Amino acid sequence: MIVPYRHIETPFDFTVEEWAGIKEAMDFAKTHLAQYGPAGYTVGWNVGRVGGQTVSHVHLHVVCRFEGELADGDGIDALLREANGIAPRKL
């Protein structure tokens, strides 16, 4: 998880300089997480209560994804639902 120093509620409030810092932090996270050999990543924001934000401070999720894991090929929502025994959403 990447959390900026300045307290803001959404990524829509970042300055240009903060966006550059987020990119730098993402590069650092990817380099650090590479040691685990992920096949991919799920990267994302939850914005607003309806968007799944439960903490009113902006933060970016960076999640390693692996071949053969629960919900391989699906988004993080499907992975968390399956891991918690909740039926997947039908679109």
NORKAZI-V68778 format. One record per backbone hydrogen bond with DSSP energy under -1.0 kcal/mol. CO is the residue of the C=O (numbers start at 1). NH is the residue of the N-H. Records with the same first field share a line. If there is no record, write none. Layout:
CO->NH / NH
//
This chain:
2->60
8->58
10->13
11->14
15->19
16->20
17->21
18->22
19->23
20->24
21->25
22->26
23->27
24->28
25->29
26->30
27->31
28->32
29->33
30->34
33->36
34->37
40->65
42->63
44->61
48->53
49->52
55->57
60->2
61->44
63->42
65->39 / 40
66->69
69->72
71->74
75->79
76->80
77->81
78->82
79->83
80->84
81->86
82->85
//
